[in-house]
């Protein structure tokens, strides 16, 4: 195997493996270095994919327990087989990771299993040292190096994660039994999704959030209604609170909780505590500082609008450069860098990248929120439509939530869309595509939508921007 490449990608997560495949498609000799032993990064191995598998399974379990009867389906007793549910989750992950390895072989990407770091930064001939999983040391040379190492769990002072009683999202995916009670520290995407899984399976779940609201940075109206929906489902919330200590013991974990703005501390107990306060860039041990790559004071890699660091030929994408820490954002950046390395042009419209919370109902947003538009002083119009007025949602028995479209008051151009509702993550993409092409609310409103479908709620919200919705 030659030790010289056009592109070496360090990190085999969504950004890294997509970058490597696209670079190879463009005729660049490409290698990808990954130390996990499987491709796909955090997202595929212990994040996005296994959590969605558990969300789907737990959703079906809850439906069987509580909703089948309303459809005329009688079941005498529904039992949970957690071991089988976890095994299915693991199988889903395995199928996806092996699928990426197949794509590497198909596109002739060299897969190097080991830990990579920049050994020497020389324009046109950067050196990457790799400590192989088998213990061997190798050095490779590339014209371009792409840092795509993603992020890791942000620790919380005073709390030690043991992945048994005090778990990160990784440990929350492998609990051997359903805890009687769970405290989730953090009311963001990860906390609400994993909290939903274990609540559906029988745990009493309490979310402790430092802020006075959940799901930052979603639209304010969406945050409020989604909290009410989750409370109705049985999830409890303690907002404006911080956990300063967590001590595991034989009878559970004892937590010390204080008001975020100051006040007397109280104690609470839980069988399991999930720490979900966010993620931080994974950049340690990559040789970046030694190579002279500039970093921010928060540990992110500094990169220009073309994802190039201050060192020519060294690029960075995904979570390590900050912004929206989303797998699909990293993927698009990976494609962009590959195309730039091949001499093409590339551009990403960050205003058209959607964010989704895969609870049920789902929460999705793209573009600006009302709070952001008000802060920027932008004059805008609002169109809303509830799923209670959508015939397909009513037929399905999933009527919680609404679609909200924000449009420029003068030009009618869509500035944002926010959805709580069934399949909200799929529905949002219609608006994201429209925004990519500069669509107006009128454009969406005049597009004929099939009936009966959930997407009609998007059309009606667009109609309602000019207060002419038909079905409300």
C-alpha positions as CSV (number, residue, x, y, z in Angstrom):
1,X,0.0,0.0,0.0
2,X,1.4,3.4,-1.0
3,X,1.9,5.8,1.8
4,X,1.1,8.9,-0.3
5,X,-2.4,10.2,-0.9
6,X,-4.1,13.3,-2.3
7,X,-6.5,13.5,0.7
8,X,-6.3,12.0,4.2
9,X,-9.3,12.4,6.4
10,X,-8.8,12.0,10.1
11,X,-12.1,10.7,11.5
12,X,-14.7,8.3,10.0
13,X,-17.9,9.9,11.3
14,X,-20.6,11.4,9.1
15,X,-18.5,14.3,8.0
16,X,-15.3,12.3,7.5
17,X,-16.5,9.2,5.7
18,X,-18.7,11.3,3.4
19,X,-15.8,13.6,2.6
20,X,-13.6,10.5,1.9
21,X,-16.2,8.9,-0.5
22,X,-16.8,12.2,-2.3
23,X,-13.1,12.9,-2.7
24,X,-12.6,9.4,-4.1
25,X,-15.5,9.9,-6.5
26,X,-13.7,13.0,-7.8
27,X,-10.6,11.0,-8.7
28,X,-8.5,11.9,-5.6
29,X,-6.5,9.1,-4.0
30,X,-8.1,9.1,-0.5
31,X,-7.6,7.5,2.9
32,X,-9.7,7.7,6.0
33,X,-8.2,7.2,9.5
34,X,-10.6,6.0,12.2
35,X,-9.7,4.5,15.7
36,X,-13.1,3.2,16.8
37,X,-12.8,0.0,14.9
38,X,-16.0,0.7,13.0
39,X,-17.0,3.6,10.7
40,X,-19.8,6.0,11.3
41,X,-18.5,7.9,14.3
42,X,-20.5,8.8,17.4
43,X,-23.7,9.3,15.3
44,X,-23.9,5.8,13.8
45,X,-22.3,3.8,16.6
46,X,-23.6,5.4,19.9
47,X,-25.7,8.4,18.8
48,X,-28.2,9.2,16.1
49,X,-28.8,5.7,14.7
50,X,-29.0,3.5,17.9
51,X,-31.1,6.2,19.6
52,X,-33.5,6.3,16.7
53,X,-33.8,2.5,16.8
54,X,-34.7,2.7,20.5
55,X,-37.1,5.6,19.9
56,X,-38.9,3.6,17.3
57,X,-39.1,0.4,19.4
58,X,-40.2,2.3,22.5
59,X,-42.8,4.2,20.5
60,X,-44.3,1.0,19.2
61,X,-44.3,-0.4,22.8
62,X,-46.1,2.7,24.1
63,X,-48.6,2.6,21.2
64,X,-49.4,-1.1,21.9
65,X,-49.9,-0.3,25.6
66,X,-52.0,2.8,25.2
67,X,-53.2,3.5,21.6
68,X,-54.1,0.2,20.0
69,X,-57.5,0.0,21.7
70,X,-58.7,3.3,20.1
71,X,-58.0,1.7,16.7
72,X,-60.1,-1.4,17.6
73,X,-57.0,-3.6,18.2
74,X,-57.4,-5.6,21.4
75,X,-54.3,-7.0,23.1
76,X,-54.4,-8.8,26.4
77,X,-51.0,-8.0,27.7
78,X,-47.9,-6.3,26.2
79,X,-44.6,-7.4,27.7
80,X,-41.2,-5.8,27.2
81,X,-38.3,-7.9,26.1
82,X,-35.6,-5.3,26.6
83,X,-32.8,-7.7,25.6
84,X,-34.3,-8.2,22.2
85,X,-35.0,-4.5,21.8
86,X,-31.3,-3.8,22.5
87,X,-30.1,-6.5,20.2
88,X,-32.2,-5.1,17.4
89,X,-30.6,-1.7,18.0
90,X,-27.2,-3.3,17.8
91,X,-28.0,-5.1,14.6
92,X,-29.2,-1.8,13.0
93,X,-25.9,-0.2,13.9
94,X,-23.9,-3.2,12.6
95,X,-25.8,-3.1,9.3
96,X,-25.0,0.5,8.8
97,X,-21.3,0.4,9.8
98,X,-20.6,-2.6,7.5
99,X,-22.5,-0.7,4.8
100,X,-20.0,2.2,5.0
101,X,-17.1,-0.2,4.8
102,X,-18.7,-1.6,1.6
103,X,-19.0,1.9,0.2
104,X,-15.3,2.5,1.0
105,X,-14.3,-0.6,-1.0
106,X,-16.7,0.4,-3.8
107,X,-15.1,3.8,-4.1
108,X,-11.5,2.7,-3.5
109,X,-11.1,4.6,-0.2
110,X,-8.2,3.3,1.9
111,X,-9.5,2.6,5.4
112,X,-6.8,2.9,8.0
113,X,-7.7,1.6,11.4
114,X,-5.9,3.6,14.1
115,X,-5.4,7.0,15.8
116,X,-4.2,9.7,13.4
117,X,-2.4,12.9,14.2
118,X,-0.6,15.5,12.1
119,X,3.1,14.8,12.4
120,X,4.4,17.5,10.1
121,X,2.7,20.3,8.3
122,X,4.4,21.0,5.1
123,X,2.3,22.6,2.3
124,X,1.7,20.0,-0.4
125,X,3.1,17.2,1.7
126,X,1.5,17.1,5.1
127,X,2.5,14.0,7.2
128,X,0.0,12.0,9.3
129,X,1.2,9.6,11.9
130,X,-1.1,6.7,12.7
131,X,-0.9,4.4,15.8
132,X,-2.7,1.3,14.4
133,X,-5.2,-0.6,16.4
134,X,-2.7,-3.5,16.2
135,X,0.0,-1.3,17.9
136,X,2.0,-0.6,14.7
137,X,3.2,2.9,13.8
138,X,2.9,4.2,10.3
139,X,3.3,7.6,8.6
140,X,1.4,8.8,5.5
141,X,1.7,11.8,3.3
142,X,-1.1,13.9,1.8
143,X,-1.5,17.1,-0.1
144,X,-4.7,17.7,1.9
145,X,-5.6,16.7,5.4
146,X,-9.2,17.0,6.7
147,X,-9.8,17.1,10.5
148,X,-13.2,15.4,11.0
149,X,-12.9,14.0,14.6
150,X,-16.3,15.2,15.8
151,X,-17.1,15.8,19.4
152,X,-17.4,14.2,22.8
153,X,-19.7,14.4,25.8
154,X,-19.2,17.6,27.8
155,X,-18.4,16.7,31.4
156,X,-20.3,18.4,34.3
157,X,-18.2,19.5,37.3
158,X,-19.0,17.5,40.5
159,X,-20.3,14.5,38.5
160,X,-18.4,11.4,37.4
161,X,-19.9,9.4,34.6
162,X,-19.5,5.6,35.3
163,X,-21.9,4.5,32.5
164,X,-23.7,2.4,35.0
165,X,-25.7,4.6,37.4
166,X,-24.5,7.9,36.1
167,X,-24.5,7.6,32.3
168,X,-23.8,9.6,29.2
169,X,-25.9,9.1,26.0
170,X,-23.7,6.1,25.3
171,X,-24.6,4.4,28.6
172,X,-28.2,5.3,28.2
173,X,-28.3,3.1,25.1
174,X,-27.2,0.0,26.9
175,X,-29.0,-0.1,30.3
176,X,-29.7,-3.7,31.1
177,X,-33.0,-3.0,32.8
178,X,-35.6,-0.2,32.9
179,X,-34.8,2.0,35.9
180,X,-37.7,2.9,38.2
181,X,-36.6,6.5,38.1
182,X,-34.3,8.6,35.9
183,X,-33.0,12.1,36.2
184,X,-31.9,13.7,32.9
185,X,-29.5,16.6,33.3
186,X,-30.1,18.8,30.3
187,X,-33.3,19.6,28.4
188,X,-31.8,19.6,24.9
189,X,-32.1,17.1,22.0
190,X,-30.2,14.2,23.6
191,X,-31.8,14.5,27.0
192,X,-35.4,14.7,25.7
193,X,-34.9,11.9,23.2
194,X,-33.3,9.4,25.6
195,X,-35.6,10.5,28.4
196,X,-38.5,9.7,26.1
197,X,-37.2,6.2,25.4
198,X,-37.0,5.2,29.1
199,X,-40.2,7.0,30.0
200,X,-42.1,5.0,27.4
201,X,-40.5,1.8,28.7
202,X,-41.7,2.5,32.3
203,X,-39.3,4.9,34.0
204,X,-40.3,8.0,35.9
205,X,-38.3,10.7,34.1
206,X,-37.4,14.1,35.5
207,X,-35.5,16.6,33.4
208,X,-33.4,19.2,35.2
209,X,-32.5,22.1,33.0
210,X,-30.3,25.1,33.8
211,X,-32.3,27.5,31.6
212,X,-35.9,28.5,32.1
213,X,-36.9,26.6,29.0
214,X,-36.2,23.4,27.1
215,X,-34.8,22.8,23.6
216,X,-32.6,25.7,23.0
217,X,-32.3,27.2,20.4
218,X,-35.7,26.2,19.0
219,X,-38.5,28.8,18.5
220,X,-40.0,30.0,21.8
221,X,-43.6,29.0,21.0
222,X,-42.4,25.6,19.9
223,X,-40.5,25.1,23.2
224,X,-43.5,26.0,25.3
225,X,-46.0,23.8,23.6
226,X,-43.6,20.9,23.4
227,X,-43.0,21.0,27.1
228,X,-46.7,20.9,27.7
229,X,-47.0,17.8,25.4
230,X,-44.1,16.0,27.1
231,X,-45.6,16.8,30.5
232,X,-48.9,15.3,29.4
233,X,-47.0,12.2,28.4
234,X,-45.6,12.0,31.9
235,X,-42.2,13.6,31.8
236,X,-41.4,16.0,34.6
237,X,-39.4,19.2,34.4
238,X,-37.3,21.2,36.9
239,X,-36.3,24.4,35.0
240,X,-33.9,27.1,36.1
241,X,-32.1,24.5,38.2
242,X,-28.5,23.2,38.2
243,X,-27.1,19.9,39.5
244,X,-23.9,20.5,41.5
245,X,-23.3,17.0,42.8
246,X,-24.3,13.4,42.1
247,X,-23.2,10.6,44.4
248,X,-23.9,6.9,43.4
249,X,-24.8,4.4,46.1
250,X,-26.4,1.0,46.6
251,X,-29.9,2.5,46.6
252,X,-29.5,4.9,43.7
253,X,-27.9,8.3,43.0
254,X,-28.3,11.2,45.3
255,X,-28.2,14.6,43.5
256,X,-27.7,18.0,44.9
257,X,-29.8,20.6,43.0
258,X,-29.7,24.4,43.3
259,X,-31.6,27.2,41.6
260,X,-29.5,28.5,38.7
261,X,-29.9,32.1,39.9
262,X,-28.9,31.2,43.4
263,X,-30.7,29.8,46.4
264,X,-30.9,26.9,48.8
265,X,-29.9,23.5,47.7
266,X,-32.1,20.5,47.8
267,X,-31.5,16.8,47.3
268,X,-33.3,14.2,45.1
269,X,-32.7,10.6,44.2
270,X,-32.9,8.5,41.1
271,X,-31.9,5.0,40.0
272,X,-30.1,6.3,37.0
273,X,-28.8,9.8,36.0
274,X,-28.3,10.8,32.4
275,X,-25.8,13.6,31.8
276,X,-26.8,15.4,28.6
277,X,-25.5,18.9,28.9
278,X,-24.0,19.1,25.4
279,X,-20.9,18.1,23.5
280,X,-17.4,19.6,23.0
281,X,-15.0,19.4,20.1
282,X,-12.7,16.4,20.1
283,X,-9.3,17.8,19.2
284,X,-6.9,16.4,21.8
285,X,-3.9,14.4,20.5
286,X,-4.3,15.4,16.9
287,X,-1.1,17.4,16.8
288,X,-3.0,20.6,15.8
289,X,-1.3,22.9,18.3
290,X,2.2,21.5,17.4
291,X,1.4,22.0,13.7
292,X,0.4,25.6,14.4
293,X,-3.3,25.3,13.6
294,X,-5.2,28.1,15.3
295,X,-7.9,27.1,17.8
296,X,-10.6,29.1,19.7
297,X,-10.5,29.5,23.4
298,X,-13.3,26.9,23.5
299,X,-11.2,24.3,21.7
300,X,-12.8,24.5,18.3
301,X,-10.6,24.6,15.2
302,X,-10.6,27.9,13.4
303,X,-11.4,27.6,9.7
304,X,-12.3,30.1,6.9
305,X,-15.3,30.1,4.7
306,X,-13.7,27.3,2.6
307,X,-13.1,25.2,5.8
308,X,-9.3,25.7,5.5
309,X,-7.3,26.4,8.7
310,X,-4.5,28.9,8.8
311,X,-2.2,26.1,7.5
312,X,-2.6,25.7,3.8
313,X,-4.0,22.3,2.9
314,X,-5.3,21.4,6.4
315,X,-9.1,21.6,6.5
316,X,-11.6,21.0,9.3
317,X,-15.3,20.1,9.2
318,X,-18.2,19.2,11.4
319,X,-18.4,19.5,15.2
320,X,-14.7,20.4,15.5
321,X,-15.4,23.8,13.9
322,X,-18.6,24.5,15.9
323,X,-21.8,25.9,14.6
324,X,-24.7,23.5,14.3
325,X,-23.4,20.3,15.7
326,X,-25.4,18.1,13.4
327,X,-24.4,15.0,11.4
328,X,-26.0,16.3,8.2
329,X,-24.3,19.6,8.5
330,X,-21.0,17.7,8.8
331,X,-21.8,15.6,5.7
332,X,-22.4,18.7,3.6
333,X,-19.2,20.3,4.8
334,X,-17.4,17.0,3.9
335,X,-18.7,17.1,0.4
336,X,-17.8,20.8,0.1
337,X,-14.2,20.2,1.2
338,X,-13.8,17.2,-1.2
339,X,-15.0,19.3,-4.1
340,X,-12.8,22.2,-3.1
341,X,-9.8,19.9,-3.0
342,X,-10.7,18.7,-6.5
343,X,-10.6,22.3,-7.8
344,X,-14.4,22.8,-7.8
345,X,-16.5,25.4,-6.1
346,X,-18.7,24.7,-3.1
347,X,-21.2,26.6,-0.9
348,X,-23.5,25.7,1.9
349,X,-26.6,27.7,2.9
350,X,-26.6,27.3,6.7
351,X,-30.0,29.1,6.9
352,X,-31.5,26.1,5.1
353,X,-30.2,23.4,7.4
354,X,-32.9,21.8,9.5
355,X,-32.7,20.7,13.1
356,X,-34.9,17.8,14.4
357,X,-35.8,16.4,17.8
358,X,-37.0,12.9,17.4
359,X,-39.4,12.7,20.2
360,X,-43.1,12.0,19.5
361,X,-44.4,14.2,18.2
362,X,-41.2,15.3,16.4
363,X,-39.9,18.9,16.6
364,X,-38.3,20.5,13.6
365,X,-37.0,23.9,12.7
366,X,-35.2,25.6,9.8
367,X,-34.1,29.2,9.3
368,X,-34.8,31.9,11.8
369,X,-37.0,31.8,14.9
370,X,-39.3,34.6,15.9
371,X,-36.9,35.6,18.6
372,X,-34.0,35.9,16.1
373,X,-36.1,38.0,13.7
374,X,-37.3,40.4,16.5
375,X,-33.7,40.8,17.7
376,X,-32.5,41.6,14.1
377,X,-35.4,44.1,13.6
378,X,-36.8,42.2,10.6
379,X,-40.4,42.8,9.8
380,X,-42.1,39.4,9.3
381,X,-45.5,37.7,8.9
382,X,-46.6,34.5,10.6
383,X,-48.7,31.7,9.3
384,X,-49.8,28.8,11.5
385,X,-51.9,25.7,11.1
386,X,-52.7,23.1,13.8
387,X,-52.6,19.4,13.1
388,X,-56.0,19.1,14.8
389,X,-57.4,20.6,11.5
390,X,-55.4,18.2,9.3
391,X,-57.5,15.2,8.1
392,X,-54.7,12.8,7.9
393,X,-53.4,13.6,11.4
394,X,-56.9,13.1,12.7
395,X,-57.2,9.8,10.8
396,X,-53.9,8.7,12.3
397,X,-54.8,9.8,15.8
398,X,-51.7,12.1,15.9
399,X,-53.0,15.6,16.3
400,X,-50.6,17.3,18.7
401,X,-48.7,20.3,17.4
402,X,-48.7,22.8,14.5
403,X,-46.8,24.2,11.5
404,X,-45.5,27.8,11.7
405,X,-44.0,29.6,8.7
406,X,-42.3,33.0,9.0
407,X,-42.0,35.1,5.9
408,X,-40.6,38.5,5.1
409,X,-43.3,41.2,5.5
410,X,-42.3,42.9,2.3
411,X,-41.0,40.2,-0.1
412,X,-42.9,37.2,1.3
413,X,-39.7,35.2,1.2
414,X,-39.7,32.3,3.7
415,X,-37.3,33.1,6.6
416,X,-38.1,30.1,8.8
417,X,-40.4,27.2,9.6
418,X,-41.1,25.5,12.9
419,X,-43.0,22.3,13.3
420,X,-44.3,20.2,16.2
421,X,-46.1,17.2,14.9
422,X,-46.1,13.7,13.4
423,X,-43.2,13.2,11.0
424,X,-42.1,16.8,11.6
425,X,-38.6,16.0,10.6
426,X,-39.7,14.8,7.1
427,X,-42.2,17.7,6.6
428,X,-39.6,20.4,7.3
429,X,-37.6,19.3,4.3
430,X,-40.2,20.7,1.9
431,X,-39.7,24.1,3.4
432,X,-35.9,23.7,3.6
433,X,-35.8,22.9,-0.1
434,X,-38.0,25.9,-0.8
435,X,-35.7,28.2,1.2
436,X,-32.7,26.9,-0.7
437,X,-34.3,28.2,-3.9
438,X,-35.6,31.5,-2.3
439,X,-39.2,30.4,-2.2
440,X,-42.0,32.7,-0.9
441,X,-44.8,31.6,1.3
442,X,-47.0,32.1,-1.8
443,X,-44.9,29.6,-3.7
444,X,-45.5,26.9,-1.1
445,X,-49.2,27.9,-0.8
446,X,-49.8,27.5,-4.5
447,X,-48.1,24.1,-4.8
448,X,-50.8,21.5,-5.0
449,X,-50.4,19.0,-2.1
450,X,-51.8,15.5,-2.2
451,X,-54.8,14.7,-0.1
452,X,-55.1,13.4,2.5
453,X,-51.5,13.9,3.8
454,X,-49.7,15.5,6.7
455,X,-48.0,17.9,4.3
456,X,-51.2,19.7,3.7
457,X,-50.6,21.4,7.1
458,X,-47.5,23.0,5.6
459,X,-49.5,24.4,2.6
460,X,-52.2,25.7,5.0
461,X,-49.6,27.4,7.2
462,X,-48.2,29.0,4.0
463,X,-51.7,30.1,3.1
464,X,-52.2,31.5,6.5
465,X,-49.2,33.8,6.2
466,X,-51.7,36.0,4.3
467,X,-54.6,34.9,6.5
468,X,-56.3,32.8,3.9
469,X,-56.0,29.3,5.2
470,X,-59.0,27.2,4.1
471,X,-59.4,24.7,6.9
472,X,-59.3,26.9,10.0
